[in-house]
Amino acid sequence: MIAAQPMDEALVEAIPAPPVPRLLAPWSARAAHTQGDLELVHRWMQAPHVAAFWKQDWPLERWREELLRQLGGIHSLPCLVHHEGEPVAFLEVYRVVRDRLAGHYPQRPYDLGVHVAIGETGRTGQGLGRALLRAVAEGLLAAEPRCTRVVAEPDIRNAPSLRAFTAAGFRTVGDISLPDKTAALLVYPRSEEDMP
C-alpha cells in the first residue's frame, strides 16, 4: 500500500468539521447530544457485541465528556442514525487528515471516515448493517461534494462488520496496523477513479 505524502498544514486547517450524512428515507441522521442521547449511547456501548470491538464500555460520565469533546471539535462528529424513526446506530464521522488513519494510505484532503455501531442486539444479523452502511456512505458523499471516498477501518477479527461493509459496496484496500488493532482499510469511492 502506498503511504500518503504529508499534507500542507494550512490546507488541513481550512478543512471544515465533518458533516452529518444526508440520508434518504427510511433513514435519518442527526448529531448526538448529551441531552437525551447520552444514556442511549452509553447503553449501546455496554452491549457485548459493541464493547468487544469498540472497547469503550466506559462509565456514563466519561461518555458525556467524549460526546462534548467531539461536538466541540473539528476532528469527528458523533451522530445517531434512525431507521423508520427508531434509533438504530451510533456513528462517528471523522476527517481522515485529522485522524490516526492519516498517512496509512494516500488520503485526499476531504476524505471522510466512519465508525458504526448498531446498538440493539436484536437489530444485528438481519441485513440492516449493509443497508445502513450504504446509506451512510452515500449520505456522506451527498453532504460533502468535495469528498471522493468514505473509509472505514474495522478490526480484522470483526467478521460480521467486514461482511456488512463489503456487502454495502466498501472495498478492501489492505490491512493496516493501528495502536489498538490490526484493521482492514475499506473504501467506498465516489467513482472508480477514486480508489487509492
C-alpha positions as CSV (number, residue, x, y, z in Angstrom):
1,M,0.0,0.0,0.0
2,I,1.3,3.5,-0.9
3,A,1.6,5.8,2.1
4,A,0.3,9.4,1.9
5,Q,2.5,12.4,1.3
6,P,2.5,15.0,4.1
7,M,-0.3,17.5,3.6
8,D,0.1,21.2,3.8
9,E,-0.8,22.3,7.3
10,A,-2.7,25.4,6.1
11,L,-4.9,23.2,3.9
12,V,-5.7,20.8,6.7
13,E,-6.6,23.8,9.0
14,A,-9.0,25.1,6.3
15,I,-11.0,21.8,6.0
16,P,-14.3,22.1,7.9
17,A,-15.6,19.7,10.6
18,P,-17.2,16.5,9.3
19,P,-20.8,16.8,8.2
20,V,-23.9,14.9,9.3
21,P,-24.7,12.4,6.5
22,R,-27.7,13.4,4.3
23,L,-29.8,10.2,4.4
24,L,-32.8,9.3,2.4
25,A,-36.0,7.8,4.0
26,P,-36.4,5.4,5.7
27,W,-33.1,6.6,7.2
28,S,-32.3,9.8,9.1
29,A,-29.3,11.1,10.9
30,R,-28.5,13.9,13.3
31,A,-25.7,14.9,15.7
32,A,-25.8,13.1,19.0
33,H,-26.2,15.3,22.1
34,T,-25.6,14.9,25.8
35,Q,-29.2,15.9,26.5
36,G,-31.4,13.0,25.6
37,D,-28.9,10.8,23.7
38,L,-26.2,10.2,26.4
39,E,-28.0,7.3,28.1
40,L,-28.8,5.5,24.8
41,V,-25.2,5.8,23.5
42,H,-23.9,4.6,26.9
43,R,-26.2,1.6,26.9
44,W,-25.2,0.6,23.4
45,M,-21.5,0.9,24.2
46,Q,-22.1,-1.6,27.1
47,A,-23.6,-4.2,24.8
48,P,-21.2,-7.1,24.5
49,H,-21.2,-7.1,20.6
50,V,-20.2,-3.4,20.6
51,A,-17.9,-3.4,23.6
52,A,-15.8,-6.3,22.1
53,F,-14.5,-4.1,19.3
54,W,-15.1,-0.5,20.3
55,K,-13.6,-1.1,23.8
56,Q,-15.4,2.0,25.0
57,D,-17.8,0.5,27.6
58,W,-17.0,3.5,29.8
59,P,-19.0,5.0,32.7
60,L,-21.7,7.4,31.8
61,E,-19.8,10.5,32.8
62,R,-16.8,9.5,30.5
63,W,-19.3,9.2,27.6
64,R,-20.7,12.7,28.4
65,E,-17.2,14.1,28.2
66,E,-16.5,12.2,25.0
67,L,-19.6,13.5,23.3
68,L,-18.9,17.1,24.4
69,R,-15.3,16.7,23.2
70,Q,-16.3,15.6,19.8
71,L,-19.1,18.1,19.5
72,G,-16.7,20.9,20.4
73,G,-14.0,20.0,17.9
74,I,-13.4,19.6,14.2
75,H,-12.0,16.1,14.1
76,S,-15.1,13.9,14.5
77,L,-18.9,14.2,14.8
78,P,-21.0,11.8,16.9
79,C,-24.3,11.0,15.2
80,L,-27.4,8.9,15.8
81,V,-28.9,7.1,12.8
82,H,-32.6,6.3,12.8
83,H,-34.5,3.7,10.7
84,E,-38.2,4.4,10.3
85,G,-38.0,6.8,13.2
86,E,-36.3,4.4,15.6
87,P,-32.7,4.9,16.7
88,V,-30.6,2.0,15.5
89,A,-26.9,3.1,15.3
90,F,-24.2,5.3,16.8
91,L,-21.9,6.8,14.2
92,E,-18.7,8.7,14.4
93,V,-17.9,10.6,11.2
94,Y,-14.3,11.9,11.1
95,R,-11.9,13.8,8.8
96,V,-9.1,11.4,7.9
97,V,-6.5,14.2,7.7
98,R,-7.1,14.8,11.4
99,D,-7.2,11.2,12.4
100,R,-4.7,8.5,13.3
101,L,-5.6,6.9,10.0
102,A,-3.8,9.8,8.2
103,G,-0.6,8.5,6.5
104,H,-1.8,4.9,6.3
105,Y,-2.9,5.3,2.7
106,P,-2.8,8.2,0.1
107,Q,-5.7,10.1,1.6
108,R,-7.2,13.1,0.0
109,P,-8.0,16.3,1.9
110,Y,-11.7,15.8,2.1
111,D,-11.8,12.0,2.7
112,L,-14.3,11.1,5.5
113,G,-14.0,8.1,7.8
114,V,-16.8,6.4,9.7
115,H,-17.1,4.2,12.8
116,V,-20.5,2.5,13.2
117,A,-22.2,0.6,16.0
118,I,-25.6,-1.0,15.7
119,G,-26.5,-0.8,19.3
120,E,-29.5,-3.1,19.7
121,T,-28.6,-6.8,19.6
122,G,-31.9,-7.7,18.0
123,R,-31.2,-5.5,15.0
124,T,-27.9,-7.2,14.0
125,G,-27.6,-10.1,11.6
126,Q,-30.6,-9.2,9.5
127,G,-29.1,-7.2,6.7
128,L,-29.7,-3.9,8.4
129,G,-25.9,-3.2,8.7
130,R,-25.2,-3.4,4.9
131,A,-28.2,-1.1,4.1
132,L,-27.2,1.3,6.8
133,L,-23.5,1.4,5.7
134,R,-24.5,2.0,2.1
135,A,-26.9,4.8,3.1
136,V,-24.3,6.4,5.3
137,A,-21.6,6.3,2.6
138,E,-23.9,7.8,0.0
139,G,-25.2,10.3,2.6
140,L,-21.7,11.5,3.4
141,L,-20.8,11.9,-0.3
142,A,-24.0,13.9,-0.7
143,A,-23.3,16.0,2.3
144,E,-19.7,16.8,1.3
145,P,-19.3,17.2,-2.5
146,R,-15.5,17.6,-2.2
147,C,-15.3,14.1,-0.6
148,T,-14.4,11.4,-3.2
149,R,-14.3,8.5,-0.8
150,V,-15.6,7.3,2.6
151,V,-13.3,5.0,4.5
152,A,-13.6,2.6,7.5
153,E,-11.1,0.6,9.5
154,P,-12.8,-2.2,11.4
155,D,-10.8,-4.8,13.3
156,I,-9.9,-7.7,11.0
157,R,-11.3,-10.1,13.7
158,N,-14.8,-8.5,13.4
159,A,-16.1,-10.8,10.7
160,P,-19.8,-9.5,10.8
161,S,-18.6,-6.0,10.4
162,L,-16.3,-6.8,7.5
163,R,-19.1,-8.7,5.7
164,A,-21.6,-5.8,6.2
165,F,-19.1,-3.3,4.8
166,T,-18.2,-5.3,1.8
167,A,-21.9,-6.1,1.1
168,A,-22.6,-2.4,1.3
169,G,-20.0,-1.7,-1.5
170,F,-16.9,-0.8,0.5
171,R,-13.8,-2.4,-1.0
172,T,-10.8,-3.8,0.9
173,V,-7.6,-2.0,0.2
174,G,-5.4,-3.9,2.7
175,D,-4.6,-4.4,6.4
176,I,-3.1,-1.6,8.5
177,S,-1.6,-1.6,12.0
178,L,-3.1,0.8,14.4
179,P,-2.1,1.1,18.1
180,D,-5.0,-1.0,19.4
181,K,-5.8,-3.3,16.4
182,T,-4.9,-4.6,13.0
183,A,-7.6,-3.1,10.8
184,A,-8.9,-3.7,7.3
185,L,-8.8,-0.5,5.4
186,L,-12.1,-0.3,3.4
187,V,-13.0,2.4,0.9
188,Y,-16.3,3.4,-0.6
189,P,-15.3,5.5,-3.7
190,R,-17.5,8.1,-5.4
191,S,-16.2,6.7,-8.7
192,E,-13.7,4.0,-10.0
193,E,-11.0,6.7,-10.4
194,D,-11.3,7.5,-6.7
195,M,-9.9,4.2,-5.4
196,P,-6.5,4.6,-3.7
